[in-house]
Every structure is written in structure tokens, then in C-alpha cells.
Amino acid sequence: MAICHEVLAVQSSSGLTITSYRPGPGSSSADALDLLRGRNAGAEHAAVAD
């Protein structure tokens, strides 16, 4: 399984970076994150309807 990452420099702070990791497309980890996103989207809709 490949893990993709991106490093972003924070312009306002010297030496500070933000690193983002994500699973490779089509991996079982990517599928699991898609499932979690779907569940979270459903919860957000329920909270708005209340």
C-alpha cells in the first residue's frame, strides 16, 4: 500500500510545516476512509435537520 503525502510551508512562521498523509487510490485504507466520510456526511445532515 502506498501512502501519499504533501508538505506545506506555513508562510507566517519560519520553519513551520503541515504534512498531510493519505492512502493510495483504490487501497483498502482509501475505501475505509470513503466509508467514514459517508457516515460523517449522514451525521451532518441529521444535525442540520434537528
Phi and psi in radians as a Rosetta constraint file:
Dihedral C 1 N 2 CA 2 C 2 CIRCULARHARMONIC -1.681 0.35
Dihedral N 2 CA 2 C 2 N 3 CIRCULARHARMONIC 2.394 0.35
Dihedral C 2 N 3 CA 3 C 3 CIRCULARHARMONIC -1.884 0.35
Dihedral N 3 CA 3 C 3 N 4 CIRCULARHARMONIC 2.168 0.35
Dihedral C 3 N 4 CA 4 C 4 CIRCULARHARMONIC -1.622 0.35
Dihedral N 4 CA 4 C 4 N 5 CIRCULARHARMONIC 2.584 0.35
Dihedral C 4 N 5 CA 5 C 5 CIRCULARHARMONIC -2.535 0.35
Dihedral N 5 CA 5 C 5 N 6 CIRCULARHARMONIC 2.784 0.35
Dihedral C 5 N 6 CA 6 C 6 CIRCULARHARMONIC -2.430 0.35
Dihedral N 6 CA 6 C 6 N 7 CIRCULARHARMONIC 2.383 0.35
Dihedral C 6 N 7 CA 7 C 7 CIRCULARHARMONIC -2.003 0.35
Dihedral N 7 CA 7 C 7 N 8 CIRCULARHARMONIC 2.195 0.35
Dihedral C 7 N 8 CA 8 C 8 CIRCULARHARMONIC -2.028 0.35
Dihedral N 8 CA 8 C 8 N 9 CIRCULARHARMONIC 2.292 0.35
Dihedral C 8 N 9 CA 9 C 9 CIRCULARHARMONIC -1.481 0.35
Dihedral N 9 CA 9 C 9 N 10 CIRCULARHARMONIC 2.369 0.35
Dihedral C 9 N 10 CA 10 C 10 CIRCULARHARMONIC -1.521 0.35
Dihedral N 10 CA 10 C 10 N 11 CIRCULARHARMONIC 2.015 0.35
Dihedral C 10 N 11 CA 11 C 11 CIRCULARHARMONIC -1.069 0.35
Dihedral N 11 CA 11 C 11 N 12 CIRCULARHARMONIC -0.638 0.35
Dihedral C 11 N 12 CA 12 C 12 CIRCULARHARMONIC -1.456 0.35
Dihedral N 12 CA 12 C 12 N 13 CIRCULARHARMONIC -0.114 0.35
Dihedral C 12 N 13 CA 13 C 13 CIRCULARHARMONIC -2.263 0.35
Dihedral N 13 CA 13 C 13 N 14 CIRCULARHARMONIC 2.161 0.35
Dihedral C 13 N 14 CA 14 C 14 CIRCULARHARMONIC -1.175 0.35
Dihedral N 14 CA 14 C 14 N 15 CIRCULARHARMONIC 2.138 0.35
Dihedral C 14 N 15 CA 15 C 15 CIRCULARHARMONIC 1.444 0.35
Dihedral N 15 CA 15 C 15 N 16 CIRCULARHARMONIC -0.106 0.35
Dihedral C 15 N 16 CA 16 C 16 CIRCULARHARMONIC -1.479 0.35
Dihedral N 16 CA 16 C 16 N 17 CIRCULARHARMONIC 2.306 0.35
Dihedral C 16 N 17 CA 17 C 17 CIRCULARHARMONIC -2.283 0.35
Dihedral N 17 CA 17 C 17 N 18 CIRCULARHARMONIC 2.771 0.35
Dihedral C 17 N 18 CA 18 C 18 CIRCULARHARMONIC -2.078 0.35
Dihedral N 18 CA 18 C 18 N 19 CIRCULARHARMONIC 2.209 0.35
Dihedral C 18 N 19 CA 19 C 19 CIRCULARHARMONIC -1.961 0.35
Dihedral N 19 CA 19 C 19 N 20 CIRCULARHARMONIC 2.247 0.35
Dihedral C 19 N 20 CA 20 C 20 CIRCULARHARMONIC -2.002 0.35
Dihedral N 20 CA 20 C 20 N 21 CIRCULARHARMONIC 2.280 0.35
Dihedral C 20 N 21 CA 21 C 21 CIRCULARHARMONIC -2.011 0.35
Dihedral N 21 CA 21 C 21 N 22 CIRCULARHARMONIC 2.531 0.35
Dihedral C 21 N 22 CA 22 C 22 CIRCULARHARMONIC -2.613 0.35
Dihedral N 22 CA 22 C 22 N 23 CIRCULARHARMONIC 2.624 0.35
Dihedral C 22 N 23 CA 23 C 23 CIRCULARHARMONIC -1.289 0.35
Dihedral N 23 CA 23 C 23 N 24 CIRCULARHARMONIC 2.720 0.35
Dihedral C 23 N 24 CA 24 C 24 CIRCULARHARMONIC -1.141 0.35
Dihedral N 24 CA 24 C 24 N 25 CIRCULARHARMONIC 2.592 0.35
Dihedral C 24 N 25 CA 25 C 25 CIRCULARHARMONIC -1.014 0.35
Dihedral N 25 CA 25 C 25 N 26 CIRCULARHARMONIC 2.411 0.35
Dihedral C 25 N 26 CA 26 C 26 CIRCULARHARMONIC 1.417 0.35
Dihedral N 26 CA 26 C 26 N 27 CIRCULARHARMONIC -0.009 0.35
Dihedral C 26 N 27 CA 27 C 27 CIRCULARHARMONIC -1.412 0.35
Dihedral N 27 CA 27 C 27 N 28 CIRCULARHARMONIC 2.858 0.35
Dihedral C 27 N 28 CA 28 C 28 CIRCULARHARMONIC -1.127 0.35
Dihedral N 28 CA 28 C 28 N 29 CIRCULARHARMONIC -0.549 0.35
Dihedral C 28 N 29 CA 29 C 29 CIRCULARHARMONIC -1.179 0.35
Dihedral N 29 CA 29 C 29 N 30 CIRCULARHARMONIC -0.681 0.35
Dihedral C 29 N 30 CA 30 C 30 CIRCULARHARMONIC -1.127 0.35
Dihedral N 30 CA 30 C 30 N 31 CIRCULARHARMONIC -0.698 0.35
Dihedral C 30 N 31 CA 31 C 31 CIRCULARHARMONIC -1.104 0.35
Dihedral N 31 CA 31 C 31 N 32 CIRCULARHARMONIC -0.713 0.35
Dihedral C 31 N 32 CA 32 C 32 CIRCULARHARMONIC -1.127 0.35
Dihedral N 32 CA 32 C 32 N 33 CIRCULARHARMONIC -0.702 0.35
Dihedral C 32 N 33 CA 33 C 33 CIRCULARHARMONIC -1.151 0.35
Dihedral N 33 CA 33 C 33 N 34 CIRCULARHARMONIC -0.663 0.35
Dihedral C 33 N 34 CA 34 C 34 CIRCULARHARMONIC -1.064 0.35
Dihedral N 34 CA 34 C 34 N 35 CIRCULARHARMONIC -0.708 0.35
Dihedral C 34 N 35 CA 35 C 35 CIRCULARHARMONIC -1.089 0.35
Dihedral N 35 CA 35 C 35 N 36 CIRCULARHARMONIC -0.778 0.35
Dihedral C 35 N 36 CA 36 C 36 CIRCULARHARMONIC -1.106 0.35
Dihedral N 36 CA 36 C 36 N 37 CIRCULARHARMONIC -0.704 0.35
Dihedral C 36 N 37 CA 37 C 37 CIRCULARHARMONIC -1.062 0.35
Dihedral N 37 CA 37 C 37 N 38 CIRCULARHARMONIC -0.730 0.35
Dihedral C 37 N 38 CA 38 C 38 CIRCULARHARMONIC -1.108 0.35
Dihedral N 38 CA 38 C 38 N 39 CIRCULARHARMONIC -0.725 0.35
Dihedral C 38 N 39 CA 39 C 39 CIRCULARHARMONIC -1.163 0.35
Dihedral N 39 CA 39 C 39 N 40 CIRCULARHARMONIC -0.711 0.35
Dihedral C 39 N 40 CA 40 C 40 CIRCULARHARMONIC -1.145 0.35
Dihedral N 40 CA 40 C 40 N 41 CIRCULARHARMONIC -0.695 0.35
Dihedral C 40 N 41 CA 41 C 41 CIRCULARHARMONIC -1.078 0.35
Dihedral N 41 CA 41 C 41 N 42 CIRCULARHARMONIC -0.687 0.35
Dihedral C 41 N 42 CA 42 C 42 CIRCULARHARMONIC -1.122 0.35
Dihedral N 42 CA 42 C 42 N 43 CIRCULARHARMONIC -0.696 0.35
Dihedral C 42 N 43 CA 43 C 43 CIRCULARHARMONIC -1.172 0.35
Dihedral N 43 CA 43 C 43 N 44 CIRCULARHARMONIC -0.659 0.35
Dihedral C 43 N 44 CA 44 C 44 CIRCULARHARMONIC -1.136 0.35
Dihedral N 44 CA 44 C 44 N 45 CIRCULARHARMONIC -0.716 0.35
Dihedral C 44 N 45 CA 45 C 45 CIRCULARHARMONIC -1.130 0.35
Dihedral N 45 CA 45 C 45 N 46 CIRCULARHARMONIC -0.677 0.35
Dihedral C 45 N 46 CA 46 C 46 CIRCULARHARMONIC -1.155 0.35
Dihedral N 46 CA 46 C 46 N 47 CIRCULARHARMONIC -0.700 0.35
Dihedral C 46 N 47 CA 47 C 47 CIRCULARHARMONIC -1.150 0.35
Dihedral N 47 CA 47 C 47 N 48 CIRCULARHARMONIC -0.644 0.35
Dihedral C 47 N 48 CA 48 C 48 CIRCULARHARMONIC -1.215 0.35
Dihedral N 48 CA 48 C 48 N 49 CIRCULARHARMONIC -0.608 0.35
Dihedral C 48 N 49 CA 49 C 49 CIRCULARHARMONIC -1.267 0.35
Dihedral N 49 CA 49 C 49 N 50 CIRCULARHARMONIC -0.411 0.35
